[in-house]
Amino acid sequence: MTDFIYLYRGGQRSTPEQMQQTMQKWMGWMEGLRAKGHLKDGGYPLEETGKVVKGNPKAVTTDGPYAETKDIVGGFSIVTAKDLAEASQLSQGCPIFESGGLVEVRPIMKIGA
């Protein structure tokens, strides 16, 4: 089994009532992944504020993240799957698709061994 990160990008903001319903869908979807042994860690939403640091030779820090809404990472999870195809298939039930968002599925590189 290999570890993958799901980066949740974009998605439309909604009313408090819609957010409540959406959160229930997210919890159900993640519980399904957990029950099948795929969810390792996560369902971590990120705050909308932050800083962007550009490094060497001179470090520059600016307010951010500023990108198009569809590109902003709003959260992440760590899942385990046999390969990228299975990890991608598991992501297809994610509630973010209902609000126009997407899931970026990336293998986590093993360092050392």
Backbone as XML, in Angstrom:
<?xml version="1.0"?>
<chain id="A" units="angstrom">
  <residue number="1" name="MET">
    <atom name="N" x="0.847" y="-1.191" z="0.000"/>
    <atom name="CA" x="0.000" y="0.000" z="0.000"/>
    <atom name="C" x="0.888" y="1.247" z="0.000"/>
  </residue>
  <residue number="2" name="THR">
    <atom name="N" x="0.386" y="2.270" z="-0.645"/>
    <atom name="CA" x="1.109" y="3.530" z="-0.779"/>
    <atom name="C" x="0.270" y="4.651" z="-0.173"/>
  </residue>
  <residue number="3" name="ASP">
    <atom name="N" x="0.943" y="5.654" z="0.374"/>
    <atom name="CA" x="0.251" y="6.818" z="0.920"/>
    <atom name="C" x="0.098" y="7.880" z="-0.160"/>
  </residue>
  <residue number="4" name="PHE">
    <atom name="N" x="-1.069" y="8.529" z="-0.139"/>
    <atom name="CA" x="-1.389" y="9.598" z="-1.078"/>
    <atom name="C" x="-1.949" y="10.773" z="-0.292"/>
  </residue>
  <residue number="5" name="ILE">
    <atom name="N" x="-1.749" y="11.967" z="-0.822"/>
    <atom name="CA" x="-2.377" y="13.148" z="-0.229"/>
    <atom name="C" x="-3.486" y="13.602" z="-1.168"/>
  </residue>
  <residue number="6" name="TYR">
    <atom name="N" x="-4.617" y="13.931" z="-0.579"/>
    <atom name="CA" x="-5.703" y="14.568" z="-1.305"/>
    <atom name="C" x="-5.629" y="16.051" z="-0.965"/>
  </residue>
  <residue number="7" name="LEU">
    <atom name="N" x="-5.423" y="16.880" z="-1.957"/>
    <atom name="CA" x="-5.459" y="18.326" z="-1.777"/>
    <atom name="C" x="-6.797" y="18.806" z="-2.316"/>
  </residue>
  <residue number="8" name="TYR">
    <atom name="N" x="-7.591" y="19.409" z="-1.449"/>
    <atom name="CA" x="-8.917" y="19.857" z="-1.836"/>
    <atom name="C" x="-8.821" y="21.289" z="-2.329"/>
  </residue>
  <residue number="9" name="ARG">
    <atom name="N" x="-9.166" y="21.501" z="-3.596"/>
    <atom name="CA" x="-9.022" y="22.809" z="-4.235"/>
    <atom name="C" x="-10.374" y="23.373" z="-4.658"/>
  </residue>
  <residue number="10" name="GLY">
    <atom name="N" x="-10.519" y="24.684" z="-4.434"/>
    <atom name="CA" x="-11.685" y="25.397" z="-4.927"/>
    <atom name="C" x="-12.974" y="25.017" z="-4.224"/>
  </residue>
  <residue number="11" name="GLY">
    <atom name="N" x="-14.067" y="25.178" z="-4.934"/>
    <atom name="CA" x="-15.388" y="24.936" z="-4.369"/>
    <atom name="C" x="-16.034" y="26.256" z="-3.984"/>
  </residue>
  <residue number="12" name="GLN">
    <atom name="N" x="-17.326" y="26.340" z="-4.165"/>
    <atom name="CA" x="-18.076" y="27.569" z="-3.877"/>
    <atom name="C" x="-18.424" y="27.649" z="-2.398"/>
  </residue>
  <residue number="13" name="ARG">
    <atom name="N" x="-18.399" y="28.836" z="-1.853"/>
    <atom name="CA" x="-18.852" y="29.073" z="-0.474"/>
    <atom name="C" x="-20.373" y="28.990" z="-0.465"/>
  </residue>
  <residue number="14" name="SER">
    <atom name="N" x="-20.945" y="28.673" z="0.684"/>
    <atom name="CA" x="-22.387" y="28.501" z="0.751"/>
    <atom name="C" x="-22.953" y="29.130" z="2.017"/>
  </residue>
  <residue number="15" name="THR">
    <atom name="N" x="-24.265" y="29.055" z="2.156"/>
    <atom name="CA" x="-24.939" y="29.578" z="3.339"/>
    <atom name="C" x="-24.617" y="28.676" z="4.531"/>
  </residue>
  <residue number="16" name="PRO">
    <atom name="N" x="-24.841" y="29.176" z="5.753"/>
    <atom name="CA" x="-24.590" y="28.339" z="6.933"/>
    <atom name="C" x="-25.372" y="27.018" z="6.905"/>
  </residue>
  <residue number="17" name="GLU">
    <atom name="N" x="-26.595" y="27.062" z="6.401"/>
    <atom name="CA" x="-27.401" y="25.839" z="6.338"/>
    <atom name="C" x="-26.786" y="24.834" z="5.356"/>
  </residue>
  <residue number="18" name="GLN">
    <atom name="N" x="-26.370" y="25.349" z="4.200"/>
    <atom name="CA" x="-25.740" y="24.480" z="3.209"/>
    <atom name="C" x="-24.413" y="23.930" z="3.733"/>
  </residue>
  <residue number="19" name="MET">
    <atom name="N" x="-23.681" y="24.770" z="4.465"/>
    <atom name="CA" x="-22.410" y="24.327" z="5.030"/>
    <atom name="C" x="-22.619" y="23.177" z="6.003"/>
  </residue>
  <residue number="20" name="GLN">
    <atom name="N" x="-23.674" y="23.239" z="6.788"/>
    <atom name="CA" x="-24.000" y="22.167" z="7.740"/>
    <atom name="C" x="-24.256" y="20.858" z="6.994"/>
  </residue>
  <residue number="21" name="GLN">
    <atom name="N" x="-25.051" y="20.921" z="5.933"/>
    <atom name="CA" x="-25.332" y="19.730" z="5.133"/>
    <atom name="C" x="-24.070" y="19.202" z="4.469"/>
  </residue>
  <residue number="22" name="THR">
    <atom name="N" x="-23.256" y="20.117" z="3.958"/>
    <atom name="CA" x="-22.019" y="19.723" z="3.298"/>
    <atom name="C" x="-21.073" y="19.051" z="4.285"/>
  </residue>
  <residue number="23" name="MET">
    <atom name="N" x="-20.964" y="19.594" z="5.500"/>
    <atom name="CA" x="-20.093" y="18.991" z="6.515"/>
    <atom name="C" x="-20.535" y="17.575" z="6.850"/>
  </residue>
  <residue number="24" name="GLN">
    <atom name="N" x="-21.836" y="17.343" z="6.899"/>
    <atom name="CA" x="-22.338" y="15.994" z="7.159"/>
    <atom name="C" x="-21.930" y="15.048" z="6.032"/>
  </residue>
  <residue number="25" name="LYS">
    <atom name="N" x="-21.978" y="15.534" z="4.782"/>
    <atom name="CA" x="-21.548" y="14.710" z="3.647"/>
    <atom name="C" x="-20.057" y="14.397" z="3.738"/>
  </residue>
  <residue number="26" name="TRP">
    <atom name="N" x="-19.258" y="15.423" z="4.094"/>
    <atom name="CA" x="-17.816" y="15.215" z="4.231"/>
    <atom name="C" x="-17.531" y="14.174" z="5.316"/>
  </residue>
  <residue number="27" name="MET">
    <atom name="N" x="-18.200" y="14.308" z="6.454"/>
    <atom name="CA" x="-17.969" y="13.371" z="7.562"/>
    <atom name="C" x="-18.353" y="11.948" z="7.159"/>
  </residue>
  <residue number="28" name="GLY">
    <atom name="N" x="-19.466" y="11.805" z="6.446"/>
    <atom name="CA" x="-19.884" y="10.482" z="5.986"/>
    <atom name="C" x="-18.906" y="9.881" z="4.996"/>
  </residue>
  <residue number="29" name="TRP">
    <atom name="N" x="-18.428" y="10.707" z="4.058"/>
    <atom name="CA" x="-17.475" y="10.224" z="3.062"/>
    <atom name="C" x="-16.168" y="9.801" z="3.729"/>
  </residue>
  <residue number="30" name="MET">
    <atom name="N" x="-15.677" y="10.614" z="4.648"/>
    <atom name="CA" x="-14.424" y="10.279" z="5.331"/>
    <atom name="C" x="-14.586" y="9.063" z="6.231"/>
  </residue>
  <residue number="31" name="GLU">
    <atom name="N" x="-15.721" y="8.945" z="6.873"/>
    <atom name="CA" x="-15.952" y="7.767" z="7.712"/>
    <atom name="C" x="-15.964" y="6.510" z="6.856"/>
  </residue>
  <residue number="32" name="GLY">
    <atom name="N" x="-16.525" y="6.593" z="5.643"/>
    <atom name="CA" x="-16.498" y="5.457" z="4.724"/>
    <atom name="C" x="-15.072" y="5.072" z="4.353"/>
  </residue>
  <residue number="33" name="LEU">
    <atom name="N" x="-14.220" y="6.056" z="4.078"/>
    <atom name="CA" x="-12.806" y="5.774" z="3.789"/>
    <atom name="C" x="-12.118" y="5.152" z="4.997"/>
  </residue>
  <residue number="34" name="ARG">
    <atom name="N" x="-12.411" y="5.697" z="6.178"/>
    <atom name="CA" x="-11.803" y="5.176" z="7.417"/>
    <atom name="C" x="-12.247" y="3.733" z="7.670"/>
  </residue>
  <residue number="35" name="ALA">
    <atom name="N" x="-13.529" y="3.457" z="7.503"/>
    <atom name="CA" x="-14.060" y="2.118" z="7.766"/>
    <atom name="C" x="-13.444" y="1.063" z="6.853"/>
  </residue>
  <residue number="36" name="LYS">
    <atom name="N" x="-13.061" y="1.473" z="5.637"/>
    <atom name="CA" x="-12.447" y="0.542" z="4.684"/>
    <atom name="C" x="-10.921" y="0.516" z="4.803"/>
  </residue>
  <residue number="37" name="GLY">
    <atom name="N" x="-10.378" y="1.258" z="5.783"/>
    <atom name="CA" x="-8.944" y="1.256" z="6.017"/>
    <atom name="C" x="-8.133" y="2.150" z="5.095"/>
  </residue>
  <residue number="38" name="HIS">
    <atom name="N" x="-8.782" y="3.098" z="4.408"/>
    <atom name="CA" x="-8.068" y="3.960" z="3.473"/>
    <atom name="C" x="-7.660" y="5.309" z="4.064"/>
  </residue>
  <residue number="39" name="LEU">
    <atom name="N" x="-8.417" y="5.839" z="5.011"/>
    <atom name="CA" x="-8.098" y="7.153" z="5.573"/>
    <atom name="C" x="-7.060" y="6.988" z="6.662"/>
  </residue>
  <residue number="40" name="LYS">
    <atom name="N" x="-5.876" y="7.530" z="6.418"/>
    <atom name="CA" x="-4.794" y="7.461" z="7.380"/>
    <atom name="C" x="-4.855" y="8.635" z="8.335"/>
  </residue>
  <residue number="41" name="ASP">
    <atom name="N" x="-5.075" y="9.797" z="7.777"/>
    <atom name="CA" x="-5.053" y="10.999" z="8.580"/>
    <atom name="C" x="-5.811" y="12.072" z="7.818"/>
  </residue>
  <residue number="42" name="GLY">
    <atom name="N" x="-6.581" y="12.843" z="8.492"/>
    <atom name="CA" x="-7.075" y="13.967" z="7.776"/>
    <atom name="C" x="-8.514" y="14.305" z="7.837"/>
  </residue>
  <residue number="43" name="GLY">
    <atom name="N" x="-8.712" y="15.134" z="6.840"/>
    <atom name="CA" x="-9.873" y="15.944" z="6.807"/>
    <atom name="C" x="-9.509" y="17.236" z="7.506"/>
  </residue>
  <residue number="44" name="TYR">
    <atom name="N" x="-8.347" y="17.765" z="7.177"/>
    <atom name="CA" x="-7.904" y="19.002" z="7.789"/>
    <atom name="C" x="-8.228" y="20.194" z="6.904"/>
  </residue>
  <residue number="45" name="PRO">
    <atom name="N" x="-9.199" y="21.014" z="7.306"/>
    <atom name="CA" x="-9.459" y="22.239" z="6.553"/>
    <atom name="C" x="-8.384" y="23.266" z="6.897"/>
  </residue>
  <residue number="46" name="LEU">
    <atom name="N" x="-8.123" y="24.158" z="5.975"/>
    <atom name="CA" x="-7.138" y="25.212" z="6.190"/>
    <atom name="C" x="-7.840" y="26.555" z="6.323"/>
  </residue>
  <residue number="47" name="GLU">
    <atom name="N" x="-7.276" y="27.433" z="7.138"/>
    <atom name="CA" x="-7.791" y="28.798" z="7.255"/>
    <atom name="C" x="-7.601" y="29.507" z="5.912"/>
  </residue>
  <residue number="48" name="GLU">
    <atom name="N" x="-8.381" y="30.538" z="5.669"/>
    <atom name="CA" x="-8.285" y="31.269" z="4.411"/>
    <atom name="C" x="-7.119" y="32.256" z="4.391"/>
  </residue>
  <residue number="49" name="THR">
    <atom name="N" x="-6.538" y="32.553" z="5.536"/>
    <atom name="CA" x="-5.429" y="33.493" z="5.592"/>
    <atom name="C" x="-4.106" y="32.737" z="5.591"/>
  </residue>
  <residue number="50" name="GLY">
    <atom name="N" x="-3.037" y="33.442" z="5.342"/>
    <atom name="CA" x="-1.716" y="32.838" z="5.378"/>
    <atom name="C" x="-0.682" y="33.790" z="4.825"/>
  </residue>
  <residue number="51" name="LYS">
    <atom name="N" x="0.508" y="33.298" z="4.627"/>
    <atom name="CA" x="1.611" y="34.060" z="4.059"/>
    <atom name="C" x="2.235" y="33.236" z="2.946"/>
  </residue>
  <residue number="52" name="VAL">
    <atom name="N" x="2.800" y="33.921" z="1.974"/>
    <atom name="CA" x="3.555" y="33.276" z="0.919"/>
    <atom name="C" x="4.994" y="33.717" z="1.099"/>
  </residue>
  <residue number="53" name="VAL">
    <atom name="N" x="5.910" y="32.755" z="1.235"/>
    <atom name="CA" x="7.319" y="33.052" z="1.434"/>
    <atom name="C" x="8.082" y="32.608" z="0.204"/>
  </residue>
  <residue number="54" name="LYS">
    <atom name="N" x="8.800" y="33.534" z="-0.407"/>
    <atom name="CA" x="9.654" y="33.227" z="-1.553"/>
    <atom name="C" x="11.077" y="33.338" z="-1.059"/>
  </residue>
  <residue number="55" name="GLY">
    <atom name="N" x="11.852" y="32.294" z="-1.288"/>
    <atom name="CA" x="13.169" y="32.182" z="-0.671"/>
    <atom name="C" x="14.301" y="32.833" z="-1.418"/>
  </residue>
  <residue number="56" name="ASN">
    <atom name="N" x="15.418" y="32.202" z="-1.324"/>
    <atom name="CA" x="16.743" y="32.683" z="-1.714"/>
    <atom name="C" x="16.761" y="33.420" z="-3.037"/>
  </residue>
  <residue number="57" name="PRO">
    <atom name="N" x="17.649" y="34.384" z="-3.246"/>
    <atom name="CA" x="18.660" y="34.808" z="-2.285"/>
    <atom name="C" x="18.121" y="35.746" z="-1.213"/>
  </residue>
  <residue number="58" name="LYS">
    <atom name="N" x="17.007" y="36.406" z="-1.464"/>
    <atom name="CA" x="16.400" y="37.249" z="-0.433"/>
    <atom name="C" x="15.013" y="36.707" z="-0.135"/>
  </residue>
  <residue number="59" name="ALA">
    <atom name="N" x="14.766" y="36.406" z="1.125"/>
    <atom name="CA" x="13.440" y="35.912" z="1.506"/>
    <atom name="C" x="12.432" y="37.052" z="1.440"/>
  </residue>
  <residue number="60" name="VAL">
    <atom name="N" x="11.311" y="36.809" z="0.795"/>
    <atom name="CA" x="10.246" y="37.794" z="0.679"/>
    <atom name="C" x="8.969" y="37.152" z="1.197"/>
  </residue>
  <residue number="61" name="THR">
    <atom name="N" x="8.314" y="37.824" z="2.131"/>
    <atom name="CA" x="7.059" y="37.326" z="2.688"/>
    <atom name="C" x="5.946" y="38.296" z="2.332"/>
  </residue>
  <residue number="62" name="THR">
    <atom name="N" x="4.862" y="37.767" z="1.779"/>
    <atom name="CA" x="3.719" y="38.594" z="1.425"/>
    <atom name="C" x="2.452" y="37.975" z="1.993"/>
  </residue>
  <residue number="63" name="ASP">
    <atom name="N" x="1.416" y="38.786" z="2.100"/>
    <atom name="CA" x="0.126" y="38.248" z="2.513"/>
    <atom name="C" x="-0.364" y="37.311" z="1.431"/>
  </residue>
  <residue number="64" name="GLY">
    <atom name="N" x="-1.172" y="36.365" z="1.818"/>
    <atom name="CA" x="-1.687" y="35.426" z="0.842"/>
    <atom name="C" x="-2.399" y="34.318" z="1.565"/>
  </residue>
  <residue number="65" name="PRO">
    <atom name="N" x="-2.723" y="33.238" z="0.955"/>
    <atom name="CA" x="-2.461" y="32.939" z="-0.449"/>
    <atom name="C" x="-3.443" y="33.661" z="-1.353"/>
  </residue>
  <residue number="66" name="TYR">
    <atom name="N" x="-2.933" y="34.265" z="-2.404"/>
    <atom name="CA" x="-3.793" y="34.915" z="-3.379"/>
    <atom name="C" x="-3.655" y="34.180" z="-4.695"/>
  </residue>
  <residue number="67" name="ALA">
    <atom name="N" x="-4.685" y="33.533" z="-5.072"/>
    <atom name="CA" x="-4.750" y="32.800" z="-6.332"/>
    <atom name="C" x="-6.210" y="32.796" z="-6.735"/>
  </residue>
  <residue number="68" name="GLU">
    <atom name="N" x="-6.484" y="32.313" z="-7.909"/>
    <atom name="CA" x="-7.879" y="32.163" z="-8.295"/>
    <atom name="C" x="-8.523" y="31.169" z="-7.345"/>
  </residue>
  <residue number="69" name="THR">
    <atom name="N" x="-9.778" y="31.381" z="-7.028"/>
    <atom name="CA" x="-10.479" y="30.537" z="-6.072"/>
    <atom name="C" x="-10.335" y="29.065" z="-6.400"/>
  </residue>
  <residue number="70" name="LYS">
    <atom name="N" x="-10.385" y="28.709" z="-7.668"/>
    <atom name="CA" x="-10.299" y="27.304" z="-8.060"/>
    <atom name="C" x="-8.942" y="26.693" z="-7.742"/>
  </residue>
  <residue number="71" name="ASP">
    <atom name="N" x="-7.919" y="27.525" z="-7.510"/>
    <atom name="CA" x="-6.575" y="27.028" z="-7.255"/>
    <atom name="C" x="-6.207" y="26.967" z="-5.777"/>
  </residue>
  <residue number="72" name="ILE">
    <atom name="N" x="-6.986" y="27.595" z="-4.922"/>
    <atom name="CA" x="-6.647" y="27.650" z="-3.505"/>
    <atom name="C" x="-6.877" y="26.294" z="-2.852"/>
  </residue>
  <residue number="73" name="VAL">
    <atom name="N" x="-5.863" y="25.814" z="-2.126"/>
    <atom name="CA" x="-5.988" y="24.565" z="-1.376"/>
    <atom name="C" x="-6.734" y="24.877" z="-0.090"/>
  </residue>
  <residue number="74" name="GLY">
    <atom name="N" x="-7.885" y="24.228" z="0.095"/>
    <atom name="CA" x="-8.713" y="24.487" z="1.261"/>
    <atom name="C" x="-8.564" y="23.457" z="2.358"/>
  </residue>
  <residue number="75" name="GLY">
    <atom name="N" x="-7.863" y="22.354" z="2.075"/>
    <atom name="CA" x="-7.669" y="21.312" z="3.074"/>
    <atom name="C" x="-6.981" y="20.120" z="2.451"/>
  </residue>
  <residue number="76" name="PHE">
    <atom name="N" x="-6.741" y="19.102" z="3.299"/>
    <atom name="CA" x="-6.069" y="17.911" z="2.803"/>
    <atom name="C" x="-6.386" y="16.704" z="3.677"/>
  </residue>
  <residue number="77" name="SER">
    <atom name="N" x="-6.143" y="15.533" z="3.117"/>
    <atom name="CA" x="-6.241" y="14.253" z="3.830"/>
    <atom name="C" x="-5.115" y="13.360" z="3.344"/>
  </residue>
  <residue number="78" name="ILE">
    <atom name="N" x="-4.747" y="12.390" z="4.161"/>
    <atom name="CA" x="-3.778" y="11.371" z="3.770"/>
    <atom name="C" x="-4.538" y="10.051" z="3.688"/>
  </residue>
  <residue number="79" name="VAL">
    <atom name="N" x="-4.446" y="9.385" z="2.545"/>
    <atom name="CA" x="-5.105" y="8.098" z="2.353"/>
    <atom name="C" x="-4.073" y="7.060" z="1.936"/>
  </residue>
  <residue number="80" name="THR">
    <atom name="N" x="-4.440" y="5.821" z="2.063"/>
    <atom name="CA" x="-3.598" y="4.732" z="1.608"/>
    <atom name="C" x="-4.375" y="3.935" z="0.562"/>
  </residue>
  <residue number="81" name="ALA">
    <atom name="N" x="-3.683" y="3.544" z="-0.482"/>
    <atom name="CA" x="-4.305" y="2.793" z="-1.574"/>
    <atom name="C" x="-3.221" y="1.954" z="-2.241"/>
  </residue>
  <residue number="82" name="LYS">
    <atom name="N" x="-3.650" y="0.968" z="-3.046"/>
    <atom name="CA" x="-2.652" y="0.102" z="-3.686"/>
    <atom name="C" x="-1.880" y="0.824" z="-4.779"/>
  </residue>
  <residue number="83" name="ASP">
    <atom name="N" x="-2.518" y="1.823" z="-5.436"/>
    <atom name="CA" x="-1.841" y="2.563" z="-6.498"/>
    <atom name="C" x="-2.605" y="3.859" z="-6.775"/>
  </residue>
  <residue number="84" name="LEU">
    <atom name="N" x="-2.058" y="4.655" z="-7.681"/>
    <atom name="CA" x="-2.658" y="5.950" z="-8.010"/>
    <atom name="C" x="-4.064" y="5.794" z="-8.583"/>
  </residue>
  <residue number="85" name="ALA">
    <atom name="N" x="-4.276" y="4.746" z="-9.355"/>
    <atom name="CA" x="-5.606" y="4.519" z="-9.931"/>
    <atom name="C" x="-6.643" y="4.302" z="-8.832"/>
  </residue>
  <residue number="86" name="GLU">
    <atom name="N" x="-6.310" y="3.494" z="-7.823"/>
    <atom name="CA" x="-7.257" y="3.253" z="-6.736"/>
    <atom name="C" x="-7.457" y="4.522" z="-5.910"/>
  </residue>
  <residue number="87" name="ALA">
    <atom name="N" x="-6.379" y="5.246" z="-5.630"/>
    <atom name="CA" x="-6.497" y="6.484" z="-4.860"/>
    <atom name="C" x="-7.387" y="7.483" z="-5.595"/>
  </residue>
  <residue number="88" name="SER">
    <atom name="N" x="-7.239" y="7.568" z="-6.900"/>
    <atom name="CA" x="-8.079" y="8.471" z="-7.699"/>
    <atom name="C" x="-9.535" y="8.038" z="-7.660"/>
  </residue>
  <residue number="89" name="GLN">
    <atom name="N" x="-9.769" y="6.751" z="-7.776"/>
    <atom name="CA" x="-11.132" y="6.224" z="-7.733"/>
    <atom name="C" x="-11.780" y="6.503" z="-6.379"/>
  </residue>
  <residue number="90" name="LEU">
    <atom name="N" x="-11.031" y="6.338" z="-5.289"/>
    <atom name="CA" x="-11.564" y="6.596" z="-3.950"/>
    <atom name="C" x="-11.956" y="8.059" z="-3.763"/>
  </residue>
  <residue number="91" name="SER">
    <atom name="N" x="-11.263" y="8.958" z="-4.445"/>
    <atom name="CA" x="-11.553" y="10.390" z="-4.294"/>
    <atom name="C" x="-12.861" y="10.789" z="-4.973"/>
  </residue>
  <residue number="92" name="GLN">
    <atom name="N" x="-13.381" y="9.957" z="-5.848"/>
    <atom name="CA" x="-14.542" y="10.330" z="-6.651"/>
    <atom name="C" x="-15.813" y="10.553" z="-5.840"/>
  </residue>
  <residue number="93" name="GLY">
    <atom name="N" x="-15.857" y="10.085" z="-4.603"/>
    <atom name="CA" x="-17.030" y="10.322" z="-3.769"/>
    <atom name="C" x="-16.954" y="11.607" z="-2.963"/>
  </residue>
  <residue number="94" name="CYS">
    <atom name="N" x="-15.903" y="12.385" z="-3.153"/>
    <atom name="CA" x="-15.689" y="13.593" z="-2.347"/>
    <atom name="C" x="-16.786" y="14.630" z="-2.582"/>
  </residue>
  <residue number="95" name="PRO">
    <atom name="N" x="-17.350" y="15.171" z="-1.507"/>
    <atom name="CA" x="-18.399" y="16.180" z="-1.637"/>
    <atom name="C" x="-17.952" y="17.488" z="-2.286"/>
  </residue>
  <residue number="96" name="ILE">
    <atom name="N" x="-16.661" y="17.743" z="-2.410"/>
    <atom name="CA" x="-16.205" y="19.001" z="-3.007"/>
    <atom name="C" x="-16.643" y="19.129" z="-4.456"/>
  </residue>
  <residue number="97" name="PHE">
    <atom name="N" x="-16.866" y="18.009" z="-5.118"/>
    <atom name="CA" x="-17.284" y="18.051" z="-6.522"/>
    <atom name="C" x="-18.658" y="18.694" z="-6.684"/>
  </residue>
  <residue number="98" name="GLU">
    <atom name="N" x="-19.497" y="18.592" z="-5.649"/>
    <atom name="CA" x="-20.839" y="19.175" z="-5.702"/>
    <atom name="C" x="-20.803" y="20.701" z="-5.726"/>
  </residue>
  <residue number="99" name="SER">
    <atom name="N" x="-19.689" y="21.279" z="-5.278"/>
    <atom name="CA" x="-19.590" y="22.743" z="-5.246"/>
    <atom name="C" x="-18.573" y="23.268" z="-6.267"/>
  </residue>
  <residue number="100" name="GLY">
    <atom name="N" x="-18.218" y="22.436" z="-7.245"/>
    <atom name="CA" x="-17.326" y="22.881" z="-8.303"/>
    <atom name="C" x="-15.849" y="22.793" z="-7.984"/>
  </residue>
  <residue number="101" name="GLY">
    <atom name="N" x="-15.493" y="22.166" z="-6.870"/>
    <atom name="CA" x="-14.092" y="22.011" z="-6.502"/>
    <atom name="C" x="-13.475" y="20.772" z="-7.116"/>
  </residue>
  <residue number="102" name="LEU">
    <atom name="N" x="-12.236" y="20.516" z="-6.767"/>
    <atom name="CA" x="-11.556" y="19.335" z="-7.273"/>
    <atom name="C" x="-10.641" y="18.755" z="-6.211"/>
  </residue>
  <residue number="103" name="VAL">
    <atom name="N" x="-10.226" y="17.517" z="-6.439"/>
    <atom name="CA" x="-9.290" y="16.832" z="-5.557"/>
    <atom name="C" x="-8.032" y="16.539" z="-6.364"/>
  </residue>
  <residue number="104" name="GLU">
    <atom name="N" x="-6.910" y="17.062" z="-5.889"/>
    <atom name="CA" x="-5.625" y="16.724" z="-6.491"/>
    <atom name="C" x="-5.090" y="15.528" z="-5.717"/>
  </residue>
  <residue number="105" name="VAL">
    <atom name="N" x="-4.822" y="14.434" z="-6.410"/>
    <atom name="CA" x="-4.348" y="13.197" z="-5.782"/>
    <atom name="C" x="-2.870" y="13.057" z="-6.100"/>
  </residue>
  <residue number="106" name="ARG">
    <atom name="N" x="-2.028" y="13.014" z="-5.059"/>
    <atom name="CA" x="-0.588" y="12.945" z="-5.265"/>
    <atom name="C" x="0.013" y="11.851" z="-4.389"/>
  </residue>
  <residue number="107" name="PRO">
    <atom name="N" x="0.877" y="10.999" z="-4.955"/>
    <atom name="CA" x="1.600" y="10.030" z="-4.125"/>
    <atom name="C" x="2.576" y="10.760" z="-3.205"/>
  </residue>
  <residue number="108" name="ILE">
    <atom name="N" x="2.727" y="10.244" z="-2.006"/>
    <atom name="CA" x="3.698" y="10.804" z="-1.061"/>
    <atom name="C" x="4.998" y="10.029" z="-1.224"/>
  </residue>
  <residue number="109" name="MET">
    <atom name="N" x="6.053" y="10.739" z="-1.555"/>
    <atom name="CA" x="7.338" y="10.096" z="-1.814"/>
    <atom name="C" x="7.923" y="9.561" z="-0.497"/>
  </residue>
  <residue number="110" name="LYS">
    <atom name="N" x="8.388" y="8.331" z="-0.544"/>
    <atom name="CA" x="9.059" y="7.735" z="0.612"/>
    <atom name="C" x="10.521" y="8.118" z="0.555"/>
  </residue>
  <residue number="111" name="ILE">
    <atom name="N" x="11.004" y="8.651" z="1.675"/>
    <atom name="CA" x="12.399" y="9.044" z="1.760"/>
    <atom name="C" x="13.082" y="8.120" z="2.771"/>
  </residue>
  <residue number="112" name="GLY">
    <atom name="N" x="14.249" y="7.648" z="2.413"/>
    <atom name="CA" x="14.889" y="6.668" z="3.267"/>
    <atom name="C" x="14.190" y="5.334" z="3.105"/>
  </residue>
  <residue number="113" name="ALA">
    <atom name="N" x="14.232" y="4.433" z="3.810"/>
    <atom name="CA" x="13.437" y="3.208" z="3.688"/>
    <atom name="C" x="13.891" y="2.272" z="4.664"/>
  </residue>
</chain>
